[in-house]
């Protein structure tokens, strides 16, 4: 996938990164108790160039690591989907998703492919800047480094508003409270259906007859992949127990500012978040539109949403490697130190940050991610 592009579709994808996919849609098949069966879709992907699955999962509690396996709850509309990801070889990443429908499972995999940047072709960036005086050493040492994104752009926007002008630990605590108060968990009625209980002869979850070499889960990751927290492989619950998804725009659009303030969000940011959520929920701002600039302009018109928030949305939520969050304190410190000859207390202006990274063109945001490794 080109920088800034959308994740490729799962079904019939023409990218070289897709090797094989397996899964049987459950539509039309019922369990013995009359419940709808669950689809499990697995897809093995060949990353574009060097890749490493991130070890850190953040402090908001949305992404979980169990052994060598990452797990995330997402939604396709109102349909929950649990996605698991394991790197089975240096050049192989296995995605699995469980949902009620194949469309929801495919959506979940597509969004996590986007979030992890597994399809991003960074060869041009590596070739052009591997000997760059600022980021060349980092690029040679960490050629796999990508910007870890949010699977949904509204999540990136909401979380950026939470992180404005406060330390990350406090912002993450607010995000966790928002997820508990306004996020979504798996419905209780999805806890008991096993993949494979769709009816005689329709084995969905374990792919009877599938070559284990294709599934490719390394021995160290297999336990984390196949079992739930309670040691079972029951339905979606076995794959997503305890996880929450980030709040949808519609959920926050109806919130009262005082309710968000009770979660430690400041009054101004609470109002900004609610106004942004309402614009997105009502369709007046489309964060998925490939023409990003109209949404950015509309967001900037909301008091409390400035350049840094929109740049974070662009880089982390929309895959725009050409955007630098110039107001980031780490970058302000880094550029100040570079321009002052090493003064650890120097601080740069946002325009100076943008000027420093301007020569990297369409790769400014990724260059900034490498440069952040220089901050001590």
C-alpha positions, 0 to 999 in steps of 0.5 A, a space after each residue: 500500500 502506498 503511503 497515505 493510501 487505504 488498506 487493501 480489501 481482503 476479498 480478491 485483493 490483488 496485492 503481492 502481500 496476500 498469500 492465502 485466506 481461509 474461512 467459511 461464512 456462517 450466514 444461513 447456518 445455525 447452531 444446535 440452540 438456534 444461535 447464529 454461528 461464528 465466522 473465523 477468517 484467517 489471512 497470512 500476509 507477506 509484509 512489504 519489506 522488513 517488519 516487526 510486530 510492535 511489542 508495546 500495546 499502549 496504556 489505553 487497554 484497547 490492544 492486548 498482547 498475550 504471548 506473541 499474539 496481539 488481540 483487538 476488539 473492533 466493530 463493523 457498524 454495530 457488528 463486533 469483530 475480534 482480531 488476532 495477529 501473530 508474526 509467524 516468520 520474519 516475512 509472514 504475519 497471520 491475521 485472524 478474525 472472528 465475527 458473526 459475518 464474513 464482511 465484519 471479519 474482513 473489515 476487522 482484518 483490513 483495519 488492523 492491517 492498516 493500523 500495523 502498516 503491514 502493507 506500507 511500501 517503505 523502500 523509497 524512504 529507506 533508499 533515499 534516507 538510509 545515509 541521512 545525517 539525522 535519521 540514517 543511523 536509526 533507519 539502518 538500525 530499525 528498517 522495520 519501524 513504522 508509525 503505529 496507527 489507530 485502526 479507526 480515524 475517529 479513535 485517533 481524533 478522540 484520543 488526540 483531543 484527550 492528549 492535548 497539553 497533558 502528560 501521556 500517563 494522565 491522558 491514557 487514564 482518561 482514555 481508559 475511562 472513556 472506553 469503560 464508560 462509552 466503549 463497547 464490549 462483546 454482547 453476552 449472547 456471543 459468549 457461547 457459540 463455538 466456531 464449528 458449531 454451525 451445523 454438521 459438515 461446516 467446520 469454521 474455526 479450526 479449518 478441518 483438513 487445513 495444512 498446519 504449515 499454512 496457518 503458520 502459528 509458531 509454537 510459542 504463539 499457538 497457545 495465545 492464538 487458539 485459546 481464550 483467557 479461560 483456556 477455552 476456544 468459545 466463540 467470540 468471548 474466547 477471543 475477546 473476553 475483557 476487551 473494549 473498543 474505543 467509543 464510537 462517534 455516536 456514543 460521544 455525540 450524546 454525552 454531556 460535557 459534565 460527564 466527560 469532565 467527571 472522567 478528568 477531561 477539561 471543560 474545553 476539551 470535553 466540549 471540543 470532543 462532543 462537537 467533533 463527535 456530533 459532526 462525524 456522527 451526523 456525516 458532516 465530517 467524513 474522516 474516511 473520505 480519501 480527500 482528507 483536507 475538507 475534514 481537516 478544515 472543518 475540524 479546525 473550525 471547532 474551538 479547541 481543535 488545532 493543528 497538532 490534533 489534526 496532524 495526529 489524526 492525519 498521521 495516526 488515523 489516516 495514514 498520512 506519512 507526509 504530516 508531522 505533529 509539529 506541536 509534539 513536545 518531544 519534537 519541540 525539545 529535539 529541534 530546540 536542542 539541535 538548533 541550539 547546539 545541544 542545549 537540553 532546555 532549548 525549545 523550538 517553535 512549531 514552524 521550526 519543527 516543520 522546517 526541519 522535516 520539510 526536506 523529507 517530503 512525503 515521508 516527513 511523519 515517518 522521518 519524525 518517528 525515527 528522529 524521536 529515537 534521538 530524544 534522551 
